[in-house]
Amino acid sequence: MHVRPVRAGIYKNYQGLKYVLRWLNVLTSPRHLTYLWLERMRIRNHPSHGLIFVTDSLHDEFASYYSNTASHCSVISPGVDISKPFRSQEECRLQLNWRQEQTYLLFVANDFERKGLQNLLLALCKLKPSIMLAVIGQSNHYPAFERQVYKLNLTNRVHFYGQQEDISVFYYAADLLVHPTLEDSFGMVVLEAMLHKLPVLVSDSTFCGFVHQLRDGVHIKTIQDPRNPTQLSEEIDHLLQDFPLQKILIENSHHLTFSHSWETVALKYEDYYQQIIKKNR
């Protein structure tokens, strides 16, 4: 399980009369009813059925809606390939035709709006002109973000690279991953950046599930309110100038990624599968 409960998306933030009206809306919506039924089937308690959540916070959220999850679940975070060879920033910048003297922020997502690109663009306006932004991924609202870049006069500072088969070269070439997500059940890009020894500025655990496993100022630097462009720009500027802190984040976070290797994750999955098999003998 790596996405939030359907019930959370339907009912959260609705109270009183609005909650009742929302219920009536759901009861008259075949689509909502189908999604709710499918979710209940996915989490049903059965001897041959187990649930694996990517974070403790996601499990806790499901448990708040479905009390039966605790008896047949485990929490196993995703993994990364720790065997990839290291590449220098200079080499990767030459490959991407990035200027060595400029500073590059990296944003990686397939849902620009939910991952906070709009606020990051506003924050970029408050930063020095020598700071560039590379955007990796795709979005259904891609044209709207291109228009925002044009209106903010950031055309020469923001570069959209679309979907990439291998993002490693961008992680190694950049100076900082900025992930001002508004909702992330895990936050895979944070783990990937840590693997590539790239310091990370990310929304706090209110918005990003993986941050529950990390320490602010030790593994990553957190943003308390990613919806605030001024706060976001100040955090970016501070971290870019604090080289001792960058070194601490890189060393600690890279070391942590070894506990998230695919080999380690695979053994956890195997162990959980064996537990389910034993229940059915």
ChimeraX attribute file (.defattr): number of C-alpha atoms within 10 A of each C-alpha:
attribute: neighborCount
match mode: 1-to-1
recipient: residues
	/A:1	17
	/A:2	15
	/A:3	12
	/A:4	16
	/A:5	20
	/A:6	18
	/A:7	15
	/A:8	13
	/A:9	9
	/A:10	16
	/A:11	15
	/A:12	10
	/A:13	9
	/A:14	13
	/A:15	11
	/A:16	8
	/A:17	9
	/A:18	12
	/A:19	15
	/A:20	13
	/A:21	13
	/A:22	15
	/A:23	15
	/A:24	11
	/A:25	12
	/A:26	16
	/A:27	12
	/A:28	10
	/A:29	11
	/A:30	10
	/A:31	11
	/A:32	16
	/A:33	13
	/A:34	11
	/A:35	13
	/A:36	17
	/A:37	12
	/A:38	12
	/A:39	14
	/A:40	14
	/A:41	10
	/A:42	13
	/A:43	18
	/A:44	15
	/A:45	17
	/A:46	9
	/A:47	12
	/A:48	13
	/A:49	16
	/A:50	19
	/A:51	19
	/A:52	16
	/A:53	21
	/A:54	21
	/A:55	23
	/A:56	19
	/A:57	22
	/A:58	22
	/A:59	24
	/A:60	15
	/A:61	13
	/A:62	23
	/A:63	14
	/A:64	13
	/A:65	13
	/A:66	16
	/A:67	10
	/A:68	14
	/A:69	19
	/A:70	14
	/A:71	11
	/A:72	17
	/A:73	17
	/A:74	19
	/A:75	18
	/A:76	18
	/A:77	18
	/A:78	19
	/A:79	19
	/A:80	19
	/A:81	13
	/A:82	17
	/A:83	8
	/A:84	10
	/A:85	6
	/A:86	11
	/A:87	14
	/A:88	10
	/A:89	17
	/A:90	13
	/A:91	14
	/A:92	18
	/A:93	17
	/A:94	12
	/A:95	12
	/A:96	11
	/A:97	9
	/A:98	16
	/A:99	11
	/A:100	13
	/A:101	8
	/A:102	12
	/A:103	18
	/A:104	22
	/A:105	22
	/A:106	21
	/A:107	25
	/A:108	26
	/A:109	22
	/A:110	14
	/A:111	16
	/A:112	21
	/A:113	17
	/A:114	14
	/A:115	24
	/A:116	22
	/A:117	23
	/A:118	18
	/A:119	19
	/A:120	24
	/A:121	20
	/A:122	19
	/A:123	19
	/A:124	24
	/A:125	18
	/A:126	14
	/A:127	15
	/A:128	10
	/A:129	13
	/A:130	10
	/A:131	17
	/A:132	21
	/A:133	23
	/A:134	18
	/A:135	19
	/A:136	19
	/A:137	17
	/A:138	17
	/A:139	15
	/A:140	10
	/A:141	11
	/A:142	15
	/A:143	10
	/A:144	12
	/A:145	17
	/A:146	15
	/A:147	12
	/A:148	15
	/A:149	20
	/A:150	13
	/A:151	10
	/A:152	12
	/A:153	12
	/A:154	19
	/A:155	13
	/A:156	11
	/A:157	17
	/A:158	20
	/A:159	15
	/A:160	15
	/A:161	12
	/A:162	16
	/A:163	15
	/A:164	11
	/A:165	6
	/A:166	8
	/A:167	14
	/A:168	17
	/A:169	17
	/A:170	26
	/A:171	27
	/A:172	22
	/A:173	26
	/A:174	24
	/A:175	22
	/A:176	24
	/A:177	25
	/A:178	28
	/A:179	26
	/A:180	30
	/A:181	26
	/A:182	18
	/A:183	17
	/A:184	22
	/A:185	22
	/A:186	25
	/A:187	21
	/A:188	17
	/A:189	17
	/A:190	23
	/A:191	22
	/A:192	20
	/A:193	27
	/A:194	24
	/A:195	27
	/A:196	23
	/A:197	22
	/A:198	27
	/A:199	30
	/A:200	27
	/A:201	23
	/A:202	25
	/A:203	28
	/A:204	23
	/A:205	20
	/A:206	14
	/A:207	22
	/A:208	24
	/A:209	22
	/A:210	22
	/A:211	26
	/A:212	15
	/A:213	13
	/A:214	18
	/A:215	14
	/A:216	15
	/A:217	14
	/A:218	16
	/A:219	25
	/A:220	26
	/A:221	24
	/A:222	24
	/A:223	24
	/A:224	17
	/A:225	17
	/A:226	24
	/A:227	17
	/A:228	15
	/A:229	21
	/A:230	19
	/A:231	15
	/A:232	27
	/A:233	20
	/A:234	15
	/A:235	19
	/A:236	23
	/A:237	16
	/A:238	12
	/A:239	17
	/A:240	16
	/A:241	10
	/A:242	10
	/A:243	11
	/A:244	9
	/A:245	18
	/A:246	23
	/A:247	15
	/A:248	15
	/A:249	24
	/A:250	22
	/A:251	16
	/A:252	18
	/A:253	26
	/A:254	21
	/A:255	15
	/A:256	17
	/A:257	19
	/A:258	16
	/A:259	14
	/A:260	20
	/A:261	17
	/A:262	16
	/A:263	14
	/A:264	14
	/A:265	17
	/A:266	15
	/A:267	11
	/A:268	16
	/A:269	15
	/A:270	10
	/A:271	12
	/A:272	18
	/A:273	14
	/A:274	11
	/A:275	13
	/A:276	15
	/A:277	13
	/A:278	10
	/A:279	10
	/A:280	9
	/A:281	5
